[in-house]
């Protein structure tokens, strides 16, 4: 298609890696003189002749917010109806609503899938029936999209199992890094670091249990949690029950995490399932030793199955404990893995990956 405009549908704008990727891709598209319209609850970008945003009001109930965003979406699609052949609708949250209304009105529709498709279903994150119904409706509607973009090879292959036209499913790594930092293997404190949402999906309980065992041999260490979420209560209760106020800290989200990464010695991502794992990319870019679970799918790809870091068995705190011990006792070997991992960070540079996005949209 002769791509002249992209409508980004991302109703719920929150703090995190997905939003950073969205902003990076929008900024790149604008530089390429492609007009962008963003439907979202927030935006860090200022309006100009190539960019405008349509704010989604957040209500107390999620359903009300969704309905409001749908009205905005329909309104924008109708306004662009005459130019639909040069306009692509890109749902950044793999939202089925965008596919339904976009296709009904004759637009080319692409969706970005950022999570392991079977994650919630396999791990009972929600009511099992609810999880199944959400998964089923997504897979049905996905088949009507013109393009499905996955941020990991593993997720791409999983999605292909449910899509009739396999060629519509492609893989593009996240346009995440502006540049690759200079190597810096120095650290300020003996800190094990976790950055992310405090949810069941992230496997926080396994990190807490592993770290408690780790302290028996290396009592000088601290565990820092940076982020927010429903499992913050779990962390606080664990700290209280095990008298770990001096060893475990909870830090809020911050715009710039550079100093926190530089302070820490070991980064851990204990997820039960992931889409990719942007924080691992960030940790490697700050030359930190990385440990991640062997969950589906992204972390193992970033760490290249152990060449760029250490992999432990998902949902197994003893396996994680052994990796923590090994890294601490063999830190020179860990540095070699960091060096190797940094050589592969160009997979996540903004310019290269954003151009892949635009090329993929042009081919629809």
C-alpha positions as CSV (number, residue, x, y, z in Angstrom):
1,X,0.0,0.0,0.0
2,X,1.0,3.6,-0.5
3,X,1.3,4.3,3.2
4,X,0.6,8.0,4.1
5,X,-1.0,7.7,7.5
6,X,-1.1,5.4,10.5
7,X,-3.8,5.3,13.1
8,X,-2.4,3.9,16.3
9,X,-5.1,2.4,18.6
10,X,-3.7,2.2,22.2
11,X,-6.6,3.0,24.5
12,X,-4.8,2.5,27.8
13,X,-1.5,4.4,28.0
14,X,0.5,3.3,31.1
15,X,4.0,3.4,32.3
16,X,6.2,0.7,30.8
17,X,8.1,-0.8,27.9
18,X,5.1,-1.0,25.5
19,X,4.5,2.7,25.8
20,X,8.1,3.5,25.2
21,X,8.1,1.4,22.0
22,X,4.9,3.1,20.9
23,X,6.5,6.5,21.3
24,X,9.6,5.4,19.5
25,X,7.7,4.1,16.5
26,X,5.5,7.2,16.3
27,X,8.5,9.5,16.4
28,X,10.2,7.5,13.7
29,X,7.1,7.5,11.5
30,X,6.8,11.3,11.8
31,X,10.4,11.8,10.8
32,X,9.6,9.7,7.7
33,X,6.8,12.3,7.0
34,X,4.0,9.8,7.6
35,X,1.0,11.3,9.3
36,X,0.1,9.7,12.6
37,X,-3.1,9.8,14.6
38,X,-3.0,8.3,18.1
39,X,-6.1,7.1,20.1
40,X,-5.0,6.8,23.7
41,X,-5.5,7.9,27.3
42,X,-2.3,9.8,27.2
43,X,0.6,10.9,25.1
44,X,4.0,12.4,25.7
45,X,4.2,13.8,22.2
46,X,3.2,17.3,21.2
47,X,0.8,17.9,18.3
48,X,2.2,19.1,15.0
49,X,1.3,18.9,11.3
50,X,2.2,15.2,11.2
51,X,0.8,14.1,14.5
52,X,-2.4,14.5,16.5
53,X,-3.8,12.6,19.4
54,X,-7.3,11.8,20.5
55,X,-7.6,11.3,24.2
56,X,-9.5,8.4,25.7
57,X,-11.1,9.4,29.0
58,X,-10.6,6.9,31.8
59,X,-13.7,6.0,33.7
60,X,-14.0,4.0,37.0
61,X,-15.2,0.9,35.1
62,X,-13.0,-0.6,32.4
63,X,-16.1,-1.3,30.2
64,X,-17.0,2.4,30.1
65,X,-13.5,3.3,29.1
66,X,-13.5,0.7,26.3
67,X,-16.8,1.8,25.0
68,X,-15.6,5.5,25.0
69,X,-12.4,4.5,23.1
70,X,-14.5,2.6,20.5
71,X,-16.6,5.7,19.8
72,X,-13.5,7.7,19.2
73,X,-12.1,4.9,17.0
74,X,-15.2,4.8,14.8
75,X,-15.2,8.6,14.5
76,X,-11.6,8.7,13.4
77,X,-12.1,5.9,10.9
78,X,-15.1,7.6,9.3
79,X,-13.1,10.8,9.0
80,X,-10.4,8.9,7.2
81,X,-12.7,6.8,5.1
82,X,-12.0,8.5,1.8
83,X,-8.2,8.0,2.3
84,X,-8.5,4.4,3.7
85,X,-6.4,2.9,0.9
86,X,-3.4,5.0,2.1
87,X,-4.2,4.6,5.8
88,X,-3.3,1.7,8.1
89,X,-4.9,1.0,11.4
90,X,-2.3,-0.4,13.9
91,X,-3.6,-1.8,17.1
92,X,-0.8,-1.7,19.6
93,X,-2.5,-3.8,22.2
94,X,-3.7,-6.6,19.9
95,X,-7.2,-5.3,20.4
96,X,-9.9,-7.3,18.6
97,X,-12.2,-4.2,18.4
98,X,-9.8,-2.5,16.1
99,X,-9.7,-5.4,13.7
100,X,-13.6,-5.7,13.6
101,X,-14.3,-2.0,12.9
102,X,-11.3,-1.4,10.8
103,X,-12.0,-4.3,8.4
104,X,-15.7,-3.5,8.4
105,X,-14.9,0.0,7.1
106,X,-12.4,-1.2,4.5
107,X,-9.1,-0.3,6.2
108,X,-5.9,-2.3,6.2
109,X,-5.4,-3.5,9.8
110,X,-2.3,-4.6,11.6
111,X,-2.0,-5.7,15.2
112,X,1.0,-6.0,17.5
113,X,1.0,-9.0,19.8
114,X,3.3,-8.4,22.8
115,X,2.5,-11.3,25.1
116,X,2.9,-15.0,24.9
117,X,-0.6,-15.9,23.4
118,X,-1.2,-18.9,25.7
119,X,0.3,-17.3,28.8
120,X,-2.8,-16.5,30.8
121,X,-4.6,-19.6,29.7
122,X,-1.8,-22.0,30.6
123,X,-1.1,-20.4,34.0
124,X,-4.6,-19.7,35.2
125,X,-3.9,-15.9,35.7
126,X,-7.7,-15.4,35.6
127,X,-10.8,-17.5,35.7
128,X,-10.0,-20.4,33.4
129,X,-13.2,-20.0,31.5
130,X,-12.7,-16.3,31.1
131,X,-9.1,-16.8,29.9
132,X,-10.3,-19.4,27.3
133,X,-13.0,-17.2,26.0
134,X,-10.6,-14.2,25.6
135,X,-8.1,-16.4,23.8
136,X,-10.7,-18.0,21.5
137,X,-12.2,-14.7,20.4
138,X,-8.7,-13.2,19.8
139,X,-7.7,-16.2,17.6
140,X,-10.9,-16.0,15.6
141,X,-10.6,-12.2,15.0
142,X,-6.9,-12.4,14.4
143,X,-7.6,-14.3,11.2
144,X,-9.2,-11.2,9.8
145,X,-6.3,-8.9,10.3
146,X,-4.0,-8.1,7.4
147,X,-0.9,-8.3,9.5
148,X,0.1,-9.7,12.9
149,X,3.4,-8.5,14.3
150,X,4.9,-10.5,17.1
151,X,7.9,-9.2,19.2
152,X,9.5,-12.6,19.6
153,X,10.1,-15.6,17.3
154,X,8.6,-18.0,19.7
155,X,5.3,-16.1,20.0
156,X,5.2,-15.8,16.2
157,X,5.5,-19.5,15.8
158,X,2.8,-20.1,18.4
159,X,0.4,-17.7,16.8
160,X,0.9,-19.3,13.4
161,X,-0.6,-22.5,14.8
162,X,-4.0,-20.7,15.0
163,X,-3.9,-18.6,11.8
164,X,-5.1,-19.9,8.5
165,X,-2.9,-17.6,6.3
166,X,0.5,-18.2,8.0
167,X,2.3,-15.5,5.9
168,X,0.3,-12.8,7.7
169,X,2.2,-13.5,11.0
170,X,5.7,-11.9,11.2
171,X,8.3,-11.2,13.8
172,X,9.9,-7.8,14.5
173,X,11.9,-7.2,17.6
174,X,11.0,-4.1,19.7
175,X,12.4,-0.8,18.6
176,X,13.6,-0.1,22.1
177,X,17.2,1.3,22.2
178,X,18.2,4.7,20.9
179,X,21.9,3.7,21.2
180,X,24.1,1.0,22.7
181,X,25.7,2.3,25.9
182,X,29.4,2.2,26.5
183,X,30.5,-0.9,28.5
184,X,30.6,-0.4,32.2
185,X,31.1,-3.5,34.4
186,X,31.5,-1.5,37.6
187,X,28.7,-1.7,40.2
188,X,28.2,0.3,43.3
189,X,26.4,-2.1,45.6
190,X,25.7,-5.8,46.0
191,X,22.2,-5.6,44.7
192,X,19.9,-8.0,43.0
193,X,17.5,-6.0,40.8
194,X,14.0,-6.6,39.5
195,X,12.2,-4.0,37.3
196,X,8.6,-4.4,36.1
197,X,5.0,-4.8,37.1
198,X,4.3,-6.5,40.4
199,X,2.0,-9.2,39.1
200,X,1.7,-13.0,39.3
201,X,2.9,-13.3,35.7
202,X,6.3,-11.9,36.8
203,X,7.0,-14.7,39.2
204,X,8.0,-12.4,42.1
205,X,7.3,-15.0,44.8
206,X,10.0,-17.3,43.3
207,X,12.6,-14.5,43.4
208,X,11.7,-13.7,47.0
209,X,12.2,-17.4,48.0
210,X,15.4,-17.8,46.1
211,X,16.8,-14.5,47.5
212,X,16.0,-15.6,51.1
213,X,18.1,-18.7,50.6
214,X,20.8,-16.7,48.9
215,X,21.1,-14.4,51.9
216,X,22.2,-17.4,54.0
217,X,25.5,-17.4,52.1
218,X,25.7,-13.7,51.0
219,X,24.1,-11.7,53.8
220,X,25.5,-8.4,52.4
221,X,23.2,-8.4,49.4
222,X,20.0,-6.4,48.9
223,X,17.1,-7.1,46.6
224,X,15.5,-4.0,45.0
225,X,12.1,-4.1,43.4
226,X,11.3,-1.2,41.0
227,X,7.8,-0.8,39.8
228,X,4.2,-1.1,41.0
229,X,1.3,-3.5,40.8
230,X,-1.1,-5.7,42.8
231,X,1.7,-8.0,44.1
232,X,3.3,-5.1,46.1
233,X,1.2,-6.4,49.0
234,X,2.8,-9.8,48.7
235,X,6.3,-8.3,48.7
236,X,5.6,-6.2,51.8
237,X,4.1,-9.2,53.6
238,X,7.1,-11.4,52.8
239,X,9.4,-8.7,54.1
240,X,7.5,-8.4,57.3
241,X,7.2,-12.1,57.9
242,X,10.9,-12.8,57.3
243,X,12.3,-9.6,58.9
244,X,14.0,-8.5,55.7
245,X,13.5,-4.7,56.0
246,X,17.3,-4.2,55.6
247,X,17.7,-6.5,52.7
248,X,14.6,-5.8,50.4
249,X,13.5,-2.4,49.1
250,X,10.5,-1.4,47.0
251,X,11.2,1.6,44.8
252,X,8.6,3.5,42.7
253,X,8.7,3.8,38.9
254,X,11.2,6.4,37.7
255,X,11.7,8.2,34.4
256,X,15.3,7.4,34.4
257,X,16.6,4.1,35.8
258,X,20.2,4.5,34.7
259,X,21.5,5.0,38.2
260,X,19.6,2.1,39.6
261,X,20.9,-0.2,36.8
262,X,24.4,1.0,37.4
263,X,24.2,0.5,41.1
264,X,23.1,-3.1,40.9
265,X,25.2,-6.2,40.3
266,X,22.7,-8.8,39.1
267,X,19.5,-8.4,37.2
268,X,16.7,-11.1,37.5
269,X,13.6,-11.6,35.5
270,X,11.7,-14.5,37.0
271,X,8.6,-14.4,34.8
272,X,6.1,-17.2,34.3
273,X,5.5,-16.1,30.8
274,X,6.6,-13.1,28.7
275,X,6.2,-11.4,25.4
276,X,9.9,-10.3,25.1
277,X,11.2,-8.7,28.3
278,X,12.4,-5.2,27.6
279,X,14.0,-4.9,31.0
280,X,16.5,-7.6,30.1
281,X,17.5,-5.5,27.0
282,X,17.9,-2.5,29.3
283,X,20.0,-4.5,31.8
284,X,22.3,-5.8,29.1
285,X,22.7,-2.3,27.8
286,X,23.9,-1.3,31.2
287,X,26.3,-4.2,31.3
288,X,24.6,-6.1,34.1
289,X,24.8,-9.8,34.6
290,X,21.3,-11.2,33.7
291,X,19.4,-14.2,35.0
292,X,16.0,-15.1,33.5
293,X,13.5,-17.9,33.6
294,X,13.1,-20.3,30.7
295,X,9.5,-19.1,30.3
296,X,7.7,-18.8,26.9
297,X,9.1,-16.9,24.9
298,X,11.2,-13.7,24.9
299,X,13.8,-13.9,27.7
300,X,15.5,-17.0,26.3
301,X,15.7,-15.2,22.9
302,X,17.3,-12.1,24.4
303,X,19.8,-14.2,26.3
304,X,20.3,-16.6,23.3
305,X,19.5,-19.6,25.4
306,X,22.2,-18.9,27.9
307,X,25.0,-17.4,25.8
308,X,24.2,-13.9,26.9
309,X,23.2,-14.6,30.5
310,X,21.8,-17.4,32.7
311,X,18.6,-19.3,32.4
312,X,16.8,-21.0,35.3
313,X,13.8,-23.3,35.3
314,X,10.5,-21.3,35.5
315,X,8.5,-21.4,38.7
316,X,11.4,-23.1,40.5
317,X,13.0,-20.9,43.2
318,X,15.7,-23.5,44.0
319,X,16.9,-23.4,40.3
320,X,17.0,-19.6,40.6
321,X,18.9,-19.8,43.9
322,X,21.6,-22.0,42.3
323,X,22.0,-19.5,39.5
324,X,22.4,-16.6,41.9
325,X,25.1,-18.5,43.8
326,X,26.9,-19.5,40.6
327,X,26.9,-15.9,39.2
328,X,28.2,-14.5,42.5
329,X,31.0,-17.1,42.8
330,X,31.9,-16.9,39.1
331,X,31.5,-13.3,38.2
332,X,34.4,-13.2,35.8
333,X,32.5,-15.8,33.7
334,X,29.3,-13.7,34.0
335,X,31.2,-10.8,32.5
336,X,32.0,-12.8,29.4
337,X,28.3,-13.5,28.9
338,X,27.6,-9.8,29.3
339,X,30.2,-9.0,26.6
340,X,28.6,-11.5,24.3
341,X,25.1,-10.2,25.0
342,X,26.1,-6.6,24.2
343,X,27.3,-7.7,20.8
344,X,23.7,-8.7,20.0
345,X,21.9,-5.6,21.2
346,X,21.7,-4.1,17.7
347,X,18.6,-6.3,17.3
348,X,16.7,-3.8,19.4
349,X,17.8,-0.5,18.0
350,X,15.0,2.0,17.2
351,X,16.0,3.0,13.7
352,X,16.4,-0.6,12.3
353,X,13.3,-2.1,13.9
354,X,11.1,0.9,13.2
355,X,12.0,0.8,9.5
356,X,11.0,-2.9,9.5
357,X,7.6,-1.9,10.9
358,X,7.0,0.6,8.2
359,X,8.2,-1.8,5.4
360,X,5.8,-4.4,6.8
361,X,2.9,-2.0,6.7
362,X,3.7,-0.9,3.2
363,X,3.5,-4.5,2.0
364,X,0.0,-5.1,3.2
